[in-house]
Amino acid sequence: MACLLILVLVFAVSQATADEEPYIGVNIGTDLSIMPHPTQVVALLKAQQIRHIRLYDADRGMLVALANSGIRVMVSIPNEQLLGIGQSNSTAANWVSRNIVAHYPATNITAICVGSEVLTTLPNAARILVNAMKFVHSALVASNLDNQIKVSSPLASSIILDSFPPSQAFFNRSWNPVLVPMLNFLQSTGSYLMLNIYPYYDYMQSNGVIPLDYALFKPLSPTKEAVDANTLVHYSNVFDAMVDATYFAMAFLNFTNIPVIVTETGWPSKGDSNEPDATMENANTYNSNLIRHVMNKTGTPKRPGIAVSTYIYELYNEDLKPGPISEKNWGLFDANGDPIYILRLTDSGSLLANDTTNQTYCTAKEGADPKMLQAALDWACGPGKVDCSSLLQGKPCYEPDNVIAHATYAFDTYYHRMGKTSDACDFNGVADITTTDPSHGSCIFPGSLGRNGTMVNITAPSMNSTSSDSPGRNIYGRGGFGSMLLVIKVMVWSLILL
């Protein structure tokens, strides 16, 4: 019995440790004039190896598309639905049944955001916010999902007053009648405080007090770091200072064991004339440094080694957002899935694969047996589900019309689609990994920087494309063979894949 208890404890500790691994997620807004289809959104997420997302609603199309993807999903109750749910237990139960139970576990929903920045954007609803959270949680309990799905509500960092030095930070006391019951709820349900942090706005509103490098996570000499006079702790960036201020503000109310998750942060890549620091370079610097900071488990000065999982704002530029130009330009990608800028993420894992700091390709090995190359090409464009339509006669990668060139294109496409793992570039020994870009002329290979400096994305379909799993896309051309043979092979593979 004692041995069994020890095993259970060991499993519980190891499981908790696995669950506490830090991660980077991405918010997905939908204020686009041409919003990609949910299947295209999921294809982009997979291509960029984004495994955590936050939705601003519980859109059925997105939840269906996310099914069996392995992507962990935060869904949201929009502010406009808050009053109904906060005033009626049955309304909350219906919402959970329709938007959670109907999709879980196929869609891996991990949290429900009840409203967003309610205290600062919809203060009249603040009185029913905690009720809404409790009603939603009760519905999860009734469905036996309360251990798998957490309930919280994202807060704006502006509710923290005197955020520097962090050791003196406290919440705006006028919100204590809401915050104390909320923190009690989060603590009792094992949930986390959700916080939106925007160093860009802190910098813009500081009238020069906050240095740009301090906001961007850039390395600072010790003499330029901000020092908390009470603890003598040095802070090298706004983000860490704000997270620690949140911990101190909760401790001021006697809550010391509630973890923090940052549900929104980022930097705009373009702004109006009065926003000179909303640039691609600064957005790249902030988000690249942020990802490294989180994934390297740096933690904060108050809690070193305990990284704060964070959701970047946001996946797409939202051109329909009202307000200044910067409001429309927080995205990592445009609506076609093309990156706005290339993140610099060396040694930060495979997340957001639009990094090209150490770009690699998979090519046909010199001197390989042509018959083995042909067999590998047939497999890649057939069972391997590579879209080889670019190898058709008249298409960009048809020339040179030989098995080496065509195999290289197919191998590299498969290699990138499989996340550039070494075993994805073997093909029975006839392929090699190289750092030399095999693109030529108008034939731009997957992962290559094209002529406009934009990375070619091979997994996310374009706005007008069909699903990448469609058998009709698995077509390929072979050097020296006529179009009739090509059509026959396409038909055969289509039948097999069906």
Salt bridges, closest charged atoms under 4 A:
GLU21 OE1 - LYS297 NZ 2.90
ASP213 OD1 - LYS218 NZ 3.88
GLU225 OE1 - HIS234 ND1 3.09
ASP240 OD1 - HIS293 NE2 2.84
GLU264 OE2 - ARG54 NH1 2.95
GLU281 OE2 - ARG344 NH2 3.18
ASP378 OD2 - ARG478 NH1 3.49
ASP387 OD2 - ARG473 NH2 3.21
ASP412 OD1 - HIS416 ND1 3.33
